[in-house]
Amino acid sequence: MKPLRKVLTKKNFKEYLTKMPPNKRVGVKDSSESCPLANLIKSEGYTRVRVGEDMFNVTTREGNGFLPKWAHKFIDTVDSLCSPKYVTAKKALKILEN
């Protein structure tokens, strides 16, 4: 299993999203357990993942870490702009690239 600091890179997240079909739901806005970043971390083998409850931490059964600045911005944007509540790979990539 990769360390969280290597999982939570913008490059790794972009690669994860580009492997998905554009209309695939990759997460749920306003959900610390099912947001796109939480699902990225789960895809790397982590369990009991919670992302951004206080906007700074990632907690998992296997250990904790801090969110990088780009991830804070991504979460803020997803939670404030996305409608409906499901986030597609296409929408997540667009947000990530802006």
HELIX and SHEET records of a PDB file:
HELIX    1   1 LEU A    4  VAL A    7  1                                   4    
HELIX    2   2 LYS A   10  THR A   18  1                                   9    
HELIX    3   3 PRO A   36  SER A   43  1                                   8    
HELIX    4   4 LYS A   69  LEU A   81  1                                  13    
HELIX    5   5 ALA A   89  GLU A   97  1                                   9    
SHEET    1   A 2 ARG A  25  VAL A  28  0                                        
SHEET    2   A 2 TYR A  86  THR A  88 -1                                        
SHEET    1   B 3 ARG A  50  VAL A  51  0                                        
SHEET    2   B 3 ASN A  57  THR A  60 -1                                        
SHEET    3   B 3 GLY A  63  PHE A  66 -1                                        
END                                                                             
